[in-house]
């Protein structure tokens, strides 16, 4: 498993956690994993985790 895959799974667990305590543990793990990834990898993991959790994500467009 890659670090990006681990981040995706940790973020997914944070989203579906049944308790705040479990969500906080998953968030802390996600933060540790994300520290070693590029911003693009982190954003990709966020998008994949939200998709896995059945959430709709609206991405902001950059204005030029």
C-alpha positions as CSV (number, residue, x, y, z in Angstrom):
1,X,0.0,0.0,0.0
2,X,1.3,3.4,-0.9
3,X,1.3,6.4,1.5
4,X,-1.4,8.0,-0.7
5,X,-3.6,4.9,-0.4
6,X,-3.0,4.9,3.3
7,X,-4.1,8.5,3.5
8,X,-7.2,7.8,1.4
9,X,-8.2,5.0,3.8
10,X,-7.5,7.1,6.9
11,X,-9.6,10.0,5.6
12,X,-12.4,7.6,4.7
13,X,-12.3,6.2,8.2
14,X,-12.5,9.8,9.6
15,X,-15.5,10.5,7.5
16,X,-17.5,7.3,8.5
17,X,-16.3,7.0,12.1
18,X,-19.3,6.3,14.4
19,X,-17.9,8.5,17.2
20,X,-16.1,11.8,17.5
21,X,-13.2,10.0,19.3
22,X,-12.7,7.5,16.5
23,X,-12.9,10.4,13.9
24,X,-10.3,12.3,15.8
25,X,-7.9,9.3,15.9
26,X,-8.3,8.9,12.1
27,X,-7.8,12.6,11.5
28,X,-4.6,12.6,13.6
29,X,-3.3,9.6,11.6
30,X,-4.3,11.3,8.3
31,X,-2.3,14.4,9.3
32,X,0.8,12.3,10.0
33,X,0.5,10.5,6.7
34,X,-0.2,13.7,4.7
35,X,2.9,15.4,6.1
36,X,5.0,13.2,3.7
37,X,2.9,13.7,0.6
38,X,2.7,16.4,-2.0
39,X,-0.3,18.8,-2.0
40,X,-1.7,17.1,-5.2
41,X,-1.4,13.6,-3.5
42,X,-3.3,14.9,-0.5
43,X,-6.1,16.5,-2.6
44,X,-6.4,13.3,-4.6
45,X,-6.7,11.3,-1.5
46,X,-9.4,13.7,-0.1
47,X,-11.4,13.3,-3.3
48,X,-11.1,9.6,-3.4
49,X,-12.1,9.3,0.3
50,X,-15.1,11.5,-0.1
51,X,-16.2,9.5,-3.1
52,X,-15.8,6.2,-1.2
53,X,-17.9,7.7,1.6
54,X,-20.6,8.7,-0.9
55,X,-20.1,12.4,-0.5
56,X,-20.4,15.0,-3.3
57,X,-17.4,17.3,-3.5
58,X,-17.4,20.6,-5.3
59,X,-14.0,21.7,-6.4
60,X,-13.2,25.4,-6.6
61,X,-12.0,26.7,-9.9
62,X,-9.0,29.0,-10.0
63,X,-9.7,32.4,-11.3
64,X,-7.2,33.8,-13.7
